[in-house]
Amino acid sequence: MLEEGRRFDPQDLPKTSWRVRDYLWAPRLGCRGIQRVTPLRDVLVLSGAGVGGGSLVYANTLYEPPAHVWSDATWADELAPWYEQARRMLGVTRFAGETPADAVLRGIAARLGVEDTFERTPVGVWFGADGVDPYFGGAGPARNGCDLRGACMSGCRRGAKNSLDRNYLWLAERSGAEIHPDTAVTGLVAGTVPGTWLVETSRGPVRAREVVLAAGVLGTVALLLRSGLGGPRVGDGVRTNSEVIVGASARHADVDYSRGVAITSMIRADEHTQIQPVRYGKGSNLMGALGTILVEDAGAARWLAAAARQPLAFARSFWLRRWSERTVILLAMQ
């Protein structure tokens, strides 16, 4: 396996998002962390970097799509056993606690008249004892129980998050797979021997009979385009996962909204809309710099007009001190 990013042990992960060299991915600036931030014309894309990919930085929330999502119902039946295996490998369990952010979400559900849809999320996190392998009978790494500090998306230094380097990749390496970190794939061409490929990398070429592209949407599509593979429609129809992120910040940090795992609960605002409260851990305030005041309609002119009408609110949007403790981020998905 060729991976552009670093290999991280739990203790190598950043203590907070302000440790930008270990948190952000910007290698030209000397930052080789776990969080990629890719600005495109109409969307800002967050993705992962490192051995384990997006699982190092994702919110470890693992829902299985209901059958009606599939255009062909046979897909649900065909994929069912693999979802079951993934749940086992990723240690999926329901979050069992109650956090201040959950109380906020319950209030939102009551105002929307959907209190009965509130549920705790299925997450890939170990909540048990320290120093045990609870999943693979000693063949996996020792784990420590979650301390509910909300650091899932800045790097779990406890070893409680079930990122891929703690399960699939860990077991694969011990079964003979080789992982090469700090190795960027730059191109893919057909080999001179029929049925082979030449993989061009930052560390020299690699020859292979079979190649699996698993660099996510951004990495895989870019590699195909650079390599002239896949035909003229590569990149057509690429879309986001239909998420909108908004946040509400209290003026004071008398309630700590950073407690919990990254996402602890969910409500269904309607048949197609889910809303979840998201959090970063205490001290991880850097991502608050991506926020600003909310306006009714998009556009720079409307944003500037709103800032002029509410200068104090606009100024407070730049105040990041204890942001993660003061803020409930709402993730709306359709």
Order of alpha helices (4+ residues) and beta strands (2+ residues): alpha-beta-beta-beta-beta-alpha-beta-alpha-beta-beta-alpha-beta-beta-beta-alpha-beta-beta-beta-alpha-alpha-alpha-beta
